[in-house]
Amino acid sequence: MIILFHMMLYLWQASNAINGRISKPNIVLFMADDLGIGDLGCYGNTTLRTPNIDKLAKEGAKLTHHIAASPLCTPSRAAFLTGRYPVRSGMASLHLVGVFLFSASSGGLPTEEITFAKLLQQKGYSTALIGKWHLGINCNSSDDFCHHPLNHGFDYFYGNPVNNIRDCRPGHESVFIRGIKKFMNTGLQIAGIALISLEVLHYIGLFHIPHRVLGYFLLMVSVFIGLLLFFFYNFRYLNCFLMRNHNIIQQPWSYENLTERFTEEAKSFIRRNSDAPFLLFLSYPHVHTALYASQAFRGKSKHGLYGDAVEEMDWSIGQVLHALDQWNLRQQTLVYFTSDQGAHVEEISSNGEVHGGYNGMYKGGKSTNWEGGIRVPGLLRWPGVLQPDQRIDVPTSNMDIFPTIVKLAGALLPNDRIIDGHDLMPLLQGTVLQTKHEFLFHYCNAYLNAVRWHPRNSKSIWKAFFFTPNFSPEGSNGCFDFHVCYCHGNFVTYHEPPLLFDLSVDPEEKTPLTPETESHFYEILQAIQQAVSNHTKSLPAVPNQLSLGNILWKPWLQPCCSSFLKFCYCNHEPGEFA
């Protein structure tokens, strides 16, 4: 009897210890940018060295069917922070451009949206975002900071508020100039034909227009093109800068030791908050182009600059994990690693070097809802709470992190809005074998592109496409003519009936099913259509944050650490980082 009593007392104490750890743990979130699921050793890569990320998988849970809520940066990150499909917050575009391009845009994550950072902050957590934001800055003036991370629950911000693109790094080509040249070539051809036609009509007497009017027209066009070229050739001074909280500290940023700076900032935040709960979101610019790597990593991988950048990011993660160990925080910290979407397969440099990543066996990549665009790494580690070396194969979403960490922090989920994510802890601890995601809806910008259905008590995972991007050249894995795939009009092919795949047997999406090859073809599509109808009814009308008016450059919103006459230049980084 005494032995039984002591056993029960031990189990009760052990249970209390686990419950104590589960209550208000530290949270460390790592997010890569444009990293392919096939780039990591723990997901099958044998030629890139990612020992620190692979160790996370060994010491915790690996999600093999982890899905980004969007295949583009801005909407995917909005969904991650809010636990909601981006279309619910207006963070999904109705036109070609699906992300914020300029720091002086007025769109951004609406102030009424609730991020997990805001809820954890209210529960006494210290919160920090280090790295990429890409969800807007200002609304009406260059310093109202309505969309800034500090207005969305983060106590501390050090990083790049927009994006790291080729135009930010001299010598790495331009995303915009190529498009402008195409536009100019087409525009000049049209203008030339129009002028010749007018001249002919003028000559034969059918139409009279003073030559000086034509001259004014040509002058206006030339001035417009000149201003456009001037703006984009100076793009990096206006859009590629680092901020600490509300202050610009380097404009444009220097790539020298940039990863080391982010890493040191993360370690310093952990040290400053080692005695109280904290949330650290380390959002890497890696491996979005422009690619960069420090001298210690340059030329060391088997995959050029892209591989060097991946391996340097892995080093950085190892440094942050080591800091947790230094401060005896390993057992008290939930760590999560992911990417905001799949690898960008169209990223090829002018000399033919591949600057995009590897999506493994999965088709397509960034900007598409083929599996290569949305199937992302999902690794979670929490020693003593989560069993090591777990593999979870059922569909999960990056939106699930919101309810998971909000509940762990002891906060309540908002009851005035739909939260699309679901708590991962029951799945991670083995108390359930399937998440609540029976359906997942895949948007290409604001257009419902595909639906994934995992029926209860079924091994099949159905995926129906209402339209698919037009790959060019035919049969390739990309839309090379346009840098990314687009979501409507002549850029896509619509399917009636929808293309249907069973991902449980065809994860590569090679062979669409037909009524002849799947006896329940129409019943499956009917169930999916009913789910779409129910989902659509749950979507309120909201202002579109990515409308043309919201994404265009507005001079009065331009963040600048010096006058325009000095080309918005400053460098307040200390010591070796200057």
C-alpha positions as CSV (number, residue, x, y, z in Angstrom):
1,M,0.0,0.0,0.0
2,I,2.9,2.4,0.9
3,I,4.6,1.5,-2.4
4,L,1.4,2.2,-4.3
5,F,1.0,5.5,-2.5
6,H,4.6,6.5,-3.4
7,M,4.1,5.5,-7.0
8,M,0.9,7.6,-7.2
9,L,2.7,10.5,-5.5
10,Y,5.6,10.3,-8.0
11,L,3.2,10.2,-11.0
12,W,1.3,13.2,-9.6
13,Q,4.6,15.2,-9.1
14,A,5.8,14.2,-12.6
15,S,2.4,15.3,-14.1
16,N,2.6,18.6,-12.2
17,A,6.1,19.1,-13.5
18,I,5.0,18.6,-17.1
19,N,2.0,20.8,-16.6
20,G,4.2,23.4,-15.1
21,R,6.5,23.3,-18.2
22,I,3.5,23.4,-20.5
23,S,2.2,26.5,-18.8
24,K,3.7,29.7,-20.4
25,P,6.7,28.2,-22.1
26,N,9.1,30.3,-24.1
27,I,8.4,30.3,-27.8
28,V,11.1,30.5,-30.5
29,L,9.9,30.5,-34.1
30,F,12.2,30.2,-37.1
31,M,10.9,31.1,-40.5
32,A,13.0,30.8,-43.7
33,D,12.0,32.6,-46.9
34,D,11.5,30.6,-50.1
35,L,13.2,27.5,-48.7
36,G,12.2,24.3,-50.5
37,I,11.2,21.3,-48.4
38,G,13.7,19.3,-50.3
39,D,16.6,21.5,-49.2
40,L,16.9,19.9,-45.8
41,G,18.6,16.7,-44.8
42,C,15.7,15.7,-42.5
43,Y,13.4,15.8,-45.6
44,G,15.7,13.7,-47.7
45,N,18.4,16.1,-49.1
46,T,21.9,14.4,-49.1
47,T,24.0,17.2,-50.6
48,L,23.2,20.2,-48.4
49,R,24.5,20.3,-44.8
50,T,21.8,21.4,-42.4
51,P,22.8,19.6,-39.1
52,N,21.2,22.0,-36.7
53,I,17.8,22.0,-38.5
54,D,18.0,18.2,-38.8
55,K,18.7,17.9,-35.1
56,L,15.5,19.7,-34.4
57,A,13.7,16.9,-36.3
58,K,15.6,14.2,-34.4
59,E,14.8,15.8,-31.0
60,G,11.1,16.6,-31.8
61,A,8.4,16.2,-34.3
62,K,8.6,16.4,-38.1
63,L,5.4,17.3,-40.0
64,T,5.6,15.8,-43.5
65,H,2.3,17.3,-44.7
66,H,2.7,20.9,-43.4
67,I,1.0,23.5,-45.6
68,A,1.6,27.2,-46.0
69,A,-1.7,29.1,-46.2
70,S,-0.5,30.9,-49.3
71,P,2.4,30.4,-51.8
72,L,3.5,34.0,-51.6
73,C,5.3,35.9,-48.8
74,T,2.9,38.6,-47.7
75,P,-0.3,36.6,-47.5
76,S,1.4,33.5,-46.1
77,R,3.0,35.6,-43.2
78,A,-0.3,37.4,-42.5
79,A,-2.0,33.9,-42.1
80,F,0.9,32.7,-39.9
81,L,0.6,35.6,-37.5
82,T,-3.2,35.7,-37.3
83,G,-4.2,32.0,-37.8
84,R,-6.6,33.1,-40.5
85,Y,-6.7,32.7,-44.3
86,P,-5.3,36.0,-45.7
87,V,-8.4,36.6,-47.7
88,R,-10.2,37.2,-44.4
89,S,-8.0,40.2,-43.6
90,G,-7.8,41.6,-47.1
91,M,-4.2,40.4,-47.4
92,A,-4.8,38.7,-50.8
93,S,-4.6,40.5,-54.1
94,L,-7.2,40.7,-56.9
95,H,-4.6,41.6,-59.5
96,L,-1.2,40.4,-60.7
97,V,0.9,41.7,-57.9
98,G,0.4,39.7,-54.7
99,V,2.9,41.2,-52.3
100,F,4.0,44.6,-51.1
101,L,6.9,45.9,-53.3
102,F,7.5,49.4,-51.8
103,S,8.1,50.7,-48.3
104,A,6.0,53.7,-49.2
105,S,2.8,51.7,-49.8
106,S,-0.3,52.3,-47.7
107,G,-1.5,48.8,-47.4
108,G,-0.6,46.3,-44.7
109,L,-1.9,44.0,-41.9
110,P,-5.0,45.8,-40.6
111,T,-4.8,47.2,-37.1
112,E,-7.9,45.3,-36.1
113,E,-6.2,42.0,-36.9
114,I,-5.0,40.1,-33.8
115,T,-1.6,38.5,-34.0
116,F,-0.3,35.8,-31.6
117,A,2.4,38.3,-30.6
118,K,-0.3,40.7,-29.4
119,L,-2.1,38.0,-27.3
120,L,1.2,36.8,-25.8
121,Q,2.2,40.3,-25.0
122,Q,-1.0,40.7,-23.0
123,K,-0.1,37.6,-21.0
124,G,3.2,39.2,-19.9
125,Y,5.5,37.8,-22.6
126,S,8.4,39.8,-24.0
127,T,8.1,39.7,-27.7
128,A,10.5,40.3,-30.6
129,L,10.6,40.1,-34.3
130,I,14.1,39.9,-35.9
131,G,14.4,39.8,-39.6
132,K,11.7,40.1,-42.3
133,W,8.3,41.7,-41.8
134,H,6.8,42.4,-45.3
135,L,3.3,43.3,-43.9
136,G,3.3,47.1,-44.4
137,I,4.7,50.1,-42.4
138,N,2.6,53.3,-42.7
139,C,-1.0,54.4,-43.6
140,N,-1.2,58.1,-44.0
141,S,2.3,59.6,-43.2
142,S,5.9,58.5,-43.2
143,D,5.9,58.0,-39.4
144,D,2.4,56.8,-38.3
145,F,3.6,53.2,-38.2
146,C,0.1,51.8,-38.3
147,H,1.2,48.5,-39.9
148,H,4.6,48.3,-38.1
149,P,5.5,45.2,-36.0
150,L,5.5,47.3,-32.9
151,N,1.8,48.0,-33.6
152,H,1.0,44.3,-33.9
153,G,2.3,43.0,-30.5
154,F,6.0,43.0,-30.8
155,D,8.0,44.9,-28.1
156,Y,11.2,44.9,-30.2
157,F,11.9,44.9,-33.9
158,Y,15.2,44.6,-35.7
159,G,15.1,43.8,-39.4
160,N,13.9,44.6,-42.9
161,P,10.3,45.9,-43.0
162,V,9.8,45.1,-46.7
163,N,11.7,42.4,-48.6
164,N,15.2,41.3,-49.8
165,I,15.1,41.2,-53.6
166,R,17.7,41.3,-56.4
167,D,17.4,45.1,-56.7
168,C,18.7,45.5,-53.1
169,R,22.1,44.1,-54.0
170,P,24.2,45.8,-56.7
171,G,25.3,43.4,-59.4
172,H,22.5,40.9,-58.8
173,E,20.3,42.1,-61.6
174,S,16.8,43.7,-61.2
175,V,13.4,42.2,-60.8
176,F,11.9,45.5,-62.2
177,I,14.2,46.6,-64.9
178,R,13.6,43.5,-66.9
179,G,9.9,44.1,-66.8
180,I,10.2,47.8,-67.6
181,K,12.4,47.0,-70.7
182,K,9.7,44.5,-71.9
183,F,7.1,47.2,-71.2
184,M,9.2,49.8,-73.0
185,N,9.8,47.6,-76.0
186,T,6.1,46.9,-76.4
187,G,5.1,50.5,-75.6
188,L,7.6,51.9,-78.1
189,Q,6.4,49.6,-80.8
190,I,2.8,50.6,-80.1
191,A,3.7,54.3,-80.0
192,G,5.7,54.0,-83.2
193,I,2.8,52.3,-85.0
194,A,0.4,55.0,-83.7
195,L,2.6,57.9,-84.7
196,I,3.2,56.5,-88.2
197,S,-0.5,55.9,-88.6
198,L,-1.3,59.5,-87.5
199,E,1.3,60.9,-89.8
200,V,-0.2,58.9,-92.7
201,L,-3.7,60.1,-91.9
202,H,-2.4,63.6,-91.6
203,Y,-0.7,63.4,-95.0
204,I,-3.8,62.1,-96.8
205,G,-6.0,64.7,-95.1
206,L,-8.2,62.4,-93.1
207,F,-7.0,63.6,-89.7
208,H,-5.2,66.8,-88.7
209,I,-3.1,67.1,-85.6
210,P,-0.4,69.8,-85.0
211,H,3.1,68.3,-85.0
212,R,3.9,70.2,-81.8
213,V,1.1,68.2,-80.0
214,L,2.8,65.0,-81.1
215,G,6.1,66.5,-79.8
216,Y,4.6,67.2,-76.4
217,F,3.2,63.7,-76.3
218,L,6.6,62.2,-77.0
219,L,8.2,64.5,-74.4
220,M,5.8,63.4,-71.7
221,V,6.3,59.7,-72.5
222,S,10.1,60.2,-72.4
223,V,9.9,62.0,-69.1
224,F,7.7,59.3,-67.6
225,I,10.0,56.5,-68.7
226,G,13.0,58.5,-67.4
227,L,11.4,59.0,-64.0
228,L,10.4,55.3,-63.9
229,L,14.0,54.1,-64.7
230,F,15.5,56.6,-62.2
231,F,13.2,55.3,-59.4
232,F,14.0,51.6,-60.0
233,Y,17.7,52.2,-60.5
234,N,17.7,53.8,-57.0
235,F,15.2,51.3,-55.6
236,R,17.6,50.0,-52.9
237,Y,18.0,53.4,-51.3
238,L,14.2,53.7,-50.9
239,N,13.2,50.1,-50.0
240,C,16.2,48.1,-48.7
241,F,16.8,49.4,-45.2
242,L,17.1,48.1,-41.7
243,M,15.1,49.3,-38.7
244,R,15.5,49.1,-35.0
245,N,12.0,49.6,-33.6
246,H,10.8,52.8,-35.3
247,N,14.2,54.0,-36.4
248,I,16.0,53.4,-39.6
249,I,19.6,52.4,-38.8
250,Q,21.0,51.5,-42.2
251,Q,19.7,52.7,-45.6
252,P,20.4,50.9,-47.8
253,W,21.4,47.9,-45.7
254,S,24.8,46.3,-46.0
255,Y,25.0,42.5,-46.7
256,E,28.3,42.3,-44.8
257,N,27.7,40.2,-41.7
258,L,24.0,40.6,-42.0
259,T,23.2,37.0,-40.8
260,E,25.6,37.5,-37.9
261,R,23.8,40.7,-36.9
262,F,20.4,38.9,-36.9
263,T,21.9,36.1,-34.9
264,E,23.5,38.3,-32.3
265,E,20.2,40.3,-31.9
266,A,18.4,37.0,-31.3
267,K,20.9,35.8,-28.8
268,S,20.9,39.2,-27.0
269,F,17.1,39.1,-26.7
270,I,17.2,35.6,-25.2
271,R,19.8,36.7,-22.7
272,R,17.8,39.8,-21.7
273,N,14.7,37.8,-21.1
274,S,16.1,34.5,-19.7
275,D,14.1,34.9,-16.4
276,A,10.6,35.5,-17.8
277,P,8.5,34.1,-20.7
278,F,9.4,35.4,-24.2
279,L,8.4,35.0,-27.8
280,L,11.2,35.3,-30.4
281,F,10.2,35.3,-34.1
282,L,13.4,35.0,-36.1
283,S,12.3,35.6,-39.7
284,Y,15.3,35.1,-42.0
285,P,15.7,36.9,-45.3
286,H,17.3,33.6,-46.5
287,V,17.0,32.3,-49.1
288,H,15.0,34.8,-51.0
289,T,17.1,36.5,-53.7
290,A,19.2,38.5,-53.6
291,L,21.3,35.6,-52.2
292,Y,24.1,36.4,-49.9
293,A,26.5,34.5,-47.6
294,S,29.3,35.6,-45.3
295,Q,32.9,35.0,-46.2
296,A,33.1,32.0,-43.9
297,F,30.3,30.2,-45.9
298,R,30.9,31.5,-49.4
299,G,31.9,28.8,-51.8
300,K,31.6,26.0,-49.2
301,S,28.5,24.2,-50.3
302,K,27.8,22.0,-53.4
303,H,25.0,24.3,-54.6
304,G,26.6,27.6,-55.3
305,L,25.5,30.8,-53.5
306,Y,22.0,29.3,-52.8
307,G,23.6,26.3,-50.9
308,D,26.0,28.7,-49.1
309,A,23.0,30.7,-47.8
310,V,21.1,27.7,-46.6
311,E,24.1,26.4,-44.7
312,E,24.8,29.8,-43.1
313,M,21.1,30.0,-42.0
314,D,21.5,26.5,-40.4
315,W,24.6,27.8,-38.6
316,S,22.6,30.8,-37.3
317,I,19.8,28.5,-36.0
318,G,22.5,26.4,-34.2
319,Q,23.8,29.5,-32.5
320,V,20.3,30.5,-31.2
321,L,19.7,27.0,-30.0
322,H,23.0,27.0,-28.2
323,A,22.0,30.3,-26.5
324,L,18.9,28.5,-25.1
325,D,21.2,25.8,-23.7
326,Q,23.5,28.4,-22.2
327,W,20.7,29.9,-20.2
328,N,19.2,26.6,-19.3
329,L,16.0,27.2,-21.3
330,R,15.9,24.1,-23.5
331,Q,13.3,22.3,-21.4
332,Q,11.1,25.5,-21.1
333,T,11.1,26.4,-24.8
334,L,9.0,25.3,-27.7
335,V,11.0,25.7,-30.9
336,Y,9.3,25.7,-34.4
337,F,11.0,25.9,-37.8
338,T,9.3,26.4,-41.2
339,S,9.4,28.3,-44.5
340,D,6.8,30.8,-45.7
341,Q,6.3,28.9,-48.9
342,G,8.1,26.6,-51.3
343,A,11.2,27.3,-53.3
344,H,11.1,29.8,-56.2
345,V,12.0,27.6,-59.1
346,E,12.1,30.5,-61.6
347,E,15.0,32.1,-59.9
348,I,17.9,31.6,-62.4
349,S,20.6,34.2,-62.7
350,S,21.7,35.8,-66.0
351,N,24.7,33.4,-66.2
352,G,22.5,30.4,-65.7
353,E,23.2,29.7,-62.0
354,V,20.2,28.3,-60.1
355,H,19.2,30.8,-57.3
356,G,16.0,29.0,-56.3
357,G,15.8,26.0,-54.1
358,Y,14.6,22.4,-54.4
359,N,11.1,21.2,-53.6
360,G,11.9,17.5,-53.6
361,M,9.5,15.3,-55.5
362,Y,6.8,17.9,-55.4
363,K,5.6,19.7,-58.5
364,G,5.8,23.5,-59.0
365,G,7.0,26.1,-56.5
366,K,6.5,29.5,-55.1
367,S,3.3,31.4,-56.3
368,T,1.6,28.1,-57.2
369,N,-0.6,25.8,-55.2
370,W,1.0,22.7,-56.6
371,E,2.5,20.9,-53.6
372,G,6.0,22.4,-54.3
373,G,4.6,25.8,-53.7
374,I,2.9,25.1,-50.4
375,R,4.3,22.0,-48.8
376,V,6.9,23.4,-46.3
377,P,9.1,22.1,-43.5
378,G,7.4,21.9,-40.1
379,L,9.6,21.0,-37.2
380,L,8.7,21.3,-33.5
381,R,10.9,20.5,-30.5
382,W,10.1,20.7,-26.8
383,P,12.2,18.3,-24.7
384,G,10.2,16.5,-22.0
385,V,6.9,17.4,-23.5
386,L,7.1,16.2,-27.1
387,Q,8.5,12.8,-27.9
388,P,11.7,12.9,-29.9
389,D,12.0,11.6,-33.5
390,Q,8.3,11.8,-34.3
391,R,6.9,11.7,-37.8
392,I,3.4,13.1,-38.4
393,D,2.0,12.6,-41.9
394,V,-1.5,14.1,-41.6
395,P,-2.2,17.6,-43.1
396,T,-1.4,20.6,-40.9
397,S,-1.1,24.3,-41.6
398,N,1.2,27.2,-40.7
399,M,-2.0,28.8,-39.4
400,D,-2.0,26.2,-36.6
401,I,0.9,27.9,-34.8
402,F,-1.5,30.7,-33.7
403,P,-3.9,28.7,-31.6
404,T,-1.1,26.4,-30.4
405,I,1.0,29.0,-28.8
406,V,-1.9,31.2,-27.7
407,K,-3.3,28.4,-25.7
408,L,0.1,27.4,-24.3
409,A,0.6,31.0,-23.1
410,G,-2.7,30.8,-21.2
411,A,-4.5,33.4,-23.5
412,L,-8.0,33.0,-24.9
413,L,-8.6,32.7,-28.6
414,P,-10.6,35.7,-30.0
415,N,-14.3,34.9,-30.1
416,D,-15.3,37.7,-32.5
417,R,-13.7,36.2,-35.6
418,I,-13.0,32.9,-37.3
419,I,-9.6,31.3,-36.5
420,D,-8.8,28.8,-39.2
421,G,-5.8,27.2,-37.5
422,H,-6.2,24.4,-34.9
423,D,-4.2,23.6,-31.8
424,L,-1.4,21.1,-32.7
425,M,-0.6,19.9,-29.1
426,P,-3.1,17.0,-29.1
427,L,-1.6,15.7,-32.3
428,L,2.0,16.3,-31.2
429,Q,1.3,14.5,-27.9
430,G,-0.4,11.6,-29.5
431,T,-3.9,12.1,-27.9
432,V,-5.4,12.4,-31.4
433,L,-4.2,10.9,-34.7
434,Q,-5.8,13.5,-37.0
435,T,-6.1,17.3,-36.9
436,K,-9.4,19.1,-37.3
437,H,-8.4,20.1,-40.8
438,E,-10.9,18.1,-42.8
439,F,-10.7,20.7,-45.5
440,L,-7.9,23.2,-46.4
441,F,-8.5,25.9,-48.9
442,H,-5.7,27.0,-51.2
443,Y,-5.8,30.6,-52.6
444,C,-3.8,32.0,-55.4
445,N,-3.9,35.6,-54.3
446,A,-7.6,36.2,-53.6
447,Y,-8.8,33.5,-56.0
448,L,-9.8,30.1,-54.6
449,N,-7.5,27.8,-56.5
450,A,-7.7,24.3,-54.9
451,V,-9.2,22.4,-52.0
452,R,-7.6,19.6,-50.0
453,W,-10.0,17.1,-48.3
454,H,-8.9,14.5,-45.7
455,P,-12.1,12.6,-44.9
456,R,-12.3,11.3,-41.3
457,N,-11.1,7.7,-40.9
458,S,-9.7,7.6,-44.5
459,K,-6.2,7.3,-45.8
460,S,-7.0,9.3,-48.9
461,I,-6.2,13.0,-49.2
462,W,-8.1,14.5,-52.1
463,K,-7.0,17.7,-53.8
464,A,-9.2,19.4,-56.4
465,F,-7.9,22.2,-58.7
466,F,-10.3,24.7,-60.2
467,F,-7.5,26.2,-62.3
468,T,-3.8,25.7,-62.8
469,P,-1.0,28.0,-63.9
470,N,0.2,27.9,-67.5
471,F,3.7,26.7,-67.3
472,S,6.1,28.1,-69.9
473,P,7.9,26.4,-71.6
474,E,5.3,23.6,-71.6
475,G,6.1,20.8,-69.2
476,S,8.6,22.8,-67.1
477,N,8.2,23.5,-63.4
478,G,7.9,27.2,-63.8
479,C,6.5,30.3,-65.4
480,F,9.9,31.6,-66.6
481,D,8.6,34.3,-68.9
482,F,7.1,36.2,-65.9
483,H,9.4,35.4,-63.0
484,V,6.4,34.0,-61.1
485,C,3.1,32.3,-62.0
486,Y,-0.1,34.5,-62.0
487,C,-3.6,33.7,-60.8
488,H,-6.2,34.6,-63.4
489,G,-7.0,35.4,-67.0
490,N,-4.8,34.1,-69.7
491,F,-2.1,33.1,-67.2
492,V,-4.2,30.1,-66.1
493,T,-6.2,27.2,-67.4
494,Y,-9.7,26.6,-65.8
495,H,-10.9,23.1,-65.3
496,E,-14.5,21.8,-65.4
497,P,-14.8,19.4,-63.8
498,P,-11.9,20.3,-61.5
499,L,-8.6,18.3,-61.7
500,L,-8.7,15.7,-58.9
501,F,-5.7,14.0,-57.3
502,D,-5.3,11.6,-54.4
503,L,-2.2,12.8,-52.7
504,S,-1.9,9.7,-50.6
505,V,-0.9,7.7,-53.7
506,D,0.1,10.5,-56.1
507,P,1.9,13.2,-54.0
508,E,3.7,14.4,-57.2
509,E,0.4,15.3,-58.8
510,K,1.2,13.5,-62.0
511,T,-2.0,11.8,-62.9
512,P,-5.4,13.5,-62.5
513,L,-8.2,11.1,-61.6
514,T,-11.2,10.6,-63.9
515,P,-14.6,8.9,-63.4
516,E,-13.1,5.9,-65.0
517,T,-10.1,5.6,-62.6
518,E,-12.0,6.8,-59.4
519,S,-15.4,5.3,-58.8
520,H,-16.4,8.0,-56.3
521,F,-15.2,10.9,-58.6
522,Y,-18.4,12.9,-58.6
523,E,-19.2,12.2,-54.9
524,I,-15.8,13.6,-53.9
525,L,-16.2,16.7,-56.0
526,Q,-19.7,17.2,-54.6
527,A,-18.4,17.1,-51.0
528,I,-15.6,19.5,-51.9
529,Q,-18.0,21.9,-53.6
530,Q,-20.3,21.9,-50.5
531,A,-17.3,22.7,-48.4
532,V,-16.4,25.6,-50.7
533,S,-20.0,26.9,-50.4
534,N,-19.8,26.8,-46.6
535,H,-16.4,28.4,-46.6
536,T,-17.4,31.2,-49.0
537,K,-20.4,32.1,-46.8
538,S,-17.9,32.7,-43.9
539,L,-15.9,35.4,-45.7
540,P,-17.0,38.9,-44.9
541,A,-16.3,41.8,-47.3
542,V,-13.1,43.6,-46.1
543,P,-10.9,46.4,-47.7
544,N,-8.3,44.9,-50.0
545,Q,-4.9,45.8,-48.6
546,L,-3.2,44.8,-51.8
547,S,-5.4,46.9,-54.1
548,L,-3.5,49.0,-56.7
549,G,-4.1,52.1,-54.6
550,N,-2.6,50.4,-51.6
551,I,0.5,49.0,-53.2
552,L,1.6,51.9,-55.3
553,W,4.5,54.0,-54.2
554,K,3.4,57.2,-52.4
555,P,6.2,59.8,-51.9
556,W,4.6,61.2,-48.6
557,L,4.9,57.7,-47.1
558,Q,8.5,57.1,-47.9
559,P,10.6,56.3,-44.8
560,C,13.9,58.1,-45.1
561,C,16.7,58.6,-42.6
562,S,18.0,61.6,-44.5
563,S,16.6,64.1,-47.0
564,F,15.8,62.9,-50.6
565,L,18.6,65.1,-51.8
566,K,21.0,62.8,-50.0
567,F,19.3,59.7,-51.5
568,C,17.9,58.4,-48.2
569,Y,21.4,57.3,-47.0
570,C,22.5,56.6,-43.4
571,N,24.5,54.1,-41.5
572,H,24.1,53.9,-37.7
573,E,25.2,50.3,-37.3
574,P,28.1,50.2,-34.7
575,G,31.6,48.9,-35.1
576,E,32.4,46.1,-37.5
577,F,28.9,46.2,-38.9
578,A,29.1,49.7,-40.2
